[in-house]
Amino acid sequence: MDEHLKLENQLCFALYTSARTIVRKYKPYLDPLGLTYTQYIAMLVLWEQDGISIKDLGEQLMLDSGTLTPLVKKLEKQGLLKRERGQSDERYVSIVLTEAGRTLKQRASDVPFQIAKSLHLDVAQGFELKQRLDQFILDNKDLD
């Protein structure tokens, strides 16, 4: 068999399985918070930028509206955020954290440390891997 067609030699498969592994690692830490991984990363953005537009949130998370809208609705139903229409332009919708959403940040503060510990990477290895992945994403952003 041609070596380049073996599954074990595929970069795409290594990235795919790595992503699935990471998301699975988060589950035991996010379940007590009542969040899925995708909800968690949305909350990370909101903890940084409360009042962000839905459009900007989708761009930062690289999610289309078909995925983002149900995600935001679920977080709203959980009482973590509310959607507010713009006063001058009703098409503009911003997302504002509720008190419960702001309080959840404190409960989630240990998650990154727990994940780092569970991945068995030292700080330098984790930083280098993240830098390489960030550069990979940047270099290939125009392919979307």
Phi, psi and omega in degrees: 000147178292128182303323184290348178257006177281137180304318183297344180259007184267123175299319182301321181289322177297318179292317180300311182290327176296315179299316179296321179297315180299312181299319178296324179297327181287331189309309182295339179270333182269331179306314179295339178272352181075026183239146167273171179299315182295321176296321179299313181292330174294317179295325177302315179296315182294326177293333176275323189224068178300134180092010180294152177284155177300320179301313181293323177299314179300320179295317180294323180273352183059044179243142176278168184296332179295333177266321186290318183301310178297326179298311180296319179299320179293318178294325177292318179296328177284353179082018183269339181206169173221150177264137179232130178280146177294144181287322181272336180219107184290348176286336179281122180237124176253159180245124183240131178290144171272176176300320178298321178294321178290321180294325181300332179305315180297318180293332182270355189299335182271349185304311181301323179291320178295319179295313180303317179297318183288340182274350179058037175248137173281169186303316182295317179296315179298317180296316180296316179298315179297317178300317180295318179292319177301317180293320177301314180297315180299315181295336185245010182298327182286356181275352182294000000 
